[in-house]
Amino acid sequence: MSLFPAFWSGIKYGFNPLAMTTILGFILFLSFFGKTRKRVIIFGLFFSAAVMVATFFLALGFSDKFFSIPVFYTSVRRFYLMVSGIFIIFGFVYLMDWVRYQKNKETSGFFLKEAVFLNGPKYIKEKFTTVFFLVLLSGFFGFILTLLSSFWPQDEYLFALFSFFMSGNDWKFVMSSFAMYSMAFVLPLIIVWVGIIWILSSSRIRMALTKAVSQRKIIASAVFLSMGFGLGYILLKVLI
């Protein structure tokens, strides 16, 4: 039996709107904490591991009991509506910075400063960027966001596997499939993580990105606005 269906299901689920908010949240956190390559590696490693572990247990149905509780279900829905609003605000602020730059070609008046991995200013005090703090923060943040993202309907393939597992058949294959699904789910996040490490490792790329102010601002605005409005629409029209 092939593990490819599990891999493909994980890829598809990894690009659902709620999972994509996890990736944007990951980028935002690295914008504050990712000053050095070491910090980015530590944060990304434990964040990805937490997401992978959480996805594995969620695939086994551990979140079903939580979402059967009306209060929990409503709270998660409201949380993502709040996230949608935050993304829209970020999108408009990036757009305002882009308009400001188009007028005067200066970066000093930006509302949102550069990310720290693009030589931006430090936002967080040193005592909050220790290895211990980054491990706790990344693990907790990754696990919680993944738990909440299970609010999105999962692939039917998972339910078929779970039924196969419960029927007492080849449980080793089923567990391997869940593991493959979890690794595929976290793959988009790992690609983003490796990309940021690459930026920190290459002064040429970092310099090129630093100079491309207008492009970065308008792209960031488009991404946050589309995610914010899209997520809000889905929650209001489809999942309610």
C-alpha positions in Angstrom: 0.0 0.0 0.0 1.2 3.5 -0.9 1.8 6.4 1.5 1.3 8.9 -1.3 -2.4 9.6 -0.5 -1.4 10.5 3.0 1.3 12.8 1.7 -1.0 14.5 -0.8 -3.8 14.9 1.8 -1.2 16.6 4.2 -0.1 19.0 1.4 -3.7 20.0 0.6 -4.6 20.4 4.3 -1.4 22.4 4.8 -2.7 25.1 2.4 -6.1 25.6 3.9 -6.9 29.2 5.1 -6.5 28.4 8.8 -3.2 26.6 8.3 -1.9 29.6 6.3 -2.6 31.9 9.2 -0.2 29.8 11.1 2.5 30.4 8.5 1.8 34.2 8.5 1.9 34.2 12.3 5.2 32.3 12.1 6.6 35.0 9.8 5.4 37.8 12.1 7.0 36.2 15.1 10.3 35.8 13.3 10.0 39.5 12.3 10.3 40.3 16.1 12.5 37.4 17.3 14.6 36.3 14.3 17.5 38.7 14.6 20.1 36.0 14.1 20.3 32.8 12.2 20.7 30.9 15.5 17.4 32.3 16.8 15.6 31.5 13.6 16.8 28.0 13.5 15.8 27.4 17.2 12.4 29.0 16.8 11.7 27.3 13.5 12.9 23.9 14.6 10.7 23.7 17.7 7.8 25.5 16.1 7.8 23.0 13.2 8.2 20.0 15.6 5.2 21.3 17.6 3.1 21.7 14.5 4.0 18.2 13.3 3.3 16.5 16.7 0.0 18.4 17.1 -1.1 17.5 13.5 -0.3 13.8 14.2 -2.5 13.7 17.3 -5.2 15.8 15.6 -5.3 13.4 12.7 -6.1 10.7 15.2 -9.2 12.6 16.2 -8.0 14.1 19.5 -9.7 17.4 18.7 -13.1 16.0 18.1 -14.1 16.2 21.8 -13.1 19.8 22.1 -15.0 20.9 19.0 -18.1 19.1 20.2 -18.2 21.6 23.0 -20.3 24.6 21.8 -18.3 27.2 23.9 -15.0 26.0 22.5 -16.2 25.9 19.0 -17.6 29.5 19.2 -14.4 30.7 20.9 -12.2 29.3 18.1 -14.5 30.9 15.5 -14.3 34.3 17.2 -10.5 33.9 17.6 -10.1 33.5 13.8 -12.4 36.4 13.2 -10.1 38.5 15.4 -7.1 37.2 13.4 -8.9 38.1 10.2 -9.3 41.7 11.5 -5.6 41.9 12.6 -4.5 40.7 9.1 -6.7 43.4 7.5 -5.2 46.1 9.7 -1.7 44.9 8.8 -2.6 44.9 5.2 -3.9 48.5 5.2 -0.9 49.7 7.2 1.5 48.1 4.7 -0.5 49.8 2.0 -0.2 53.2 3.7 3.6 52.6 4.0 3.7 51.8 0.3 1.8 55.0 -0.6 4.1 57.0 1.6 7.2 55.5 0.0 5.9 56.2 -3.5 5.5 59.9 -2.6 8.8 60.7 -0.8 11.0 57.6 -1.3 11.9 57.6 2.4 11.6 54.8 4.9 11.9 56.8 8.1 8.2 57.5 8.4 7.0 53.9 8.0 4.4 52.7 10.5 5.7 49.2 10.3 9.5 48.9 10.5 11.6 46.3 8.8 11.7 42.7 10.1 14.7 42.0 12.3 16.0 39.4 9.8 16.2 42.2 7.3 18.3 44.4 9.5 15.3 46.0 11.1 15.4 47.5 14.6 15.2 45.3 17.7 11.7 45.1 19.1 12.2 42.6 21.9 14.5 42.9 24.9 17.4 40.5 25.1 16.0 38.7 28.2 13.0 37.6 26.1 15.2 36.1 23.3 17.1 33.4 25.4 17.2 29.9 24.0 14.9 28.6 26.8 12.3 31.3 26.1 12.4 30.7 22.4 11.9 27.0 22.8 8.9 27.5 25.1 7.4 30.2 23.0 7.8 28.4 19.7 6.5 25.0 21.0 3.5 26.5 22.7 2.7 28.9 19.8 3.0 26.1 17.2 0.9 23.6 19.1 -1.9 26.0 19.9 -2.2 27.4 16.4 -2.3 23.9 15.0 -4.9 22.8 17.5 -7.1 25.8 16.5 -6.5 25.2 12.8 -8.2 21.8 13.1 -11.4 23.8 13.1 -11.1 23.5 9.3 -12.8 20.3 8.0 -10.2 17.6 7.5 -9.7 15.4 4.5 -11.9 12.4 4.2 -8.8 10.2 3.7 -8.1 10.7 7.4 -11.4 9.3 8.5 -11.0 6.3 6.2 -7.6 5.7 7.8 -8.9 6.1 11.3 -11.7 3.6 10.6 -9.1 1.2 9.2 -7.0 1.7 12.3 -9.9 1.1 14.7 -11.0 -2.0 12.8 -7.8 -3.7 14.0 -6.1 -4.1 10.6 -2.6 -3.0 9.6 -2.0 -0.4 12.4 1.6 0.1 11.5 0.7 1.3 8.0 -2.0 3.6 9.4 0.4 5.2 11.9 3.0 5.6 9.1 0.3 7.3 7.1 -0.5 9.7 9.9 3.2 10.5 10.3 3.5 11.1 6.5 0.4 13.3 6.6 1.9 15.3 9.5 5.2 15.8 7.8 3.5 16.9 4.5 1.3 19.3 6.5 4.3 21.1 7.9 6.2 21.2 4.6 5.0 24.7 3.5 6.0 26.1 6.9 9.5 24.5 6.6 9.9 26.0 3.1 9.2 29.5 4.6 11.6 28.7 7.5 14.4 27.6 5.2 13.9 30.7 3.1 14.3 33.0 6.1 17.5 31.1 7.1 18.7 31.6 3.5 18.1 35.3 3.8 20.1 35.5 7.0 22.9 33.5 5.5 23.3 35.6 2.4 24.2 39.3 2.7 23.6 39.7 -1.0 20.0 38.5 -0.8 19.4 40.4 2.4 20.7 43.6 0.7 18.5 43.1 -2.4 15.4 42.5 -0.3 16.2 45.6 1.9 16.4 47.7 -1.3 13.2 46.4 -2.7 11.1 48.4 -0.3 8.2 49.2 -2.7 7.8 45.6 -3.8 7.9 44.2 -0.3 5.4 46.6 1.0 2.8 46.1 -1.7 3.3 42.3 -1.7 2.9 42.2 2.1 -0.2 44.4 1.8 -1.8 42.1 -0.8 -1.0 39.0 1.2 -2.4 40.2 4.5 -5.5 41.9 2.9 -6.3 38.8 0.8 -5.8 36.5 3.8 -7.8 38.7 6.2 -10.8 39.3 3.9 -10.7 35.7 2.7 -10.6 34.2 6.1 -13.3 36.5 7.3 -15.6 35.6 4.4 -15.1 31.9 4.9 -15.9 32.2 8.6 -18.9 34.3 8.1 -20.4 32.6 5.0 -19.2 29.0 5.0 -18.3 27.8 8.5 -21.1 29.5 10.4 
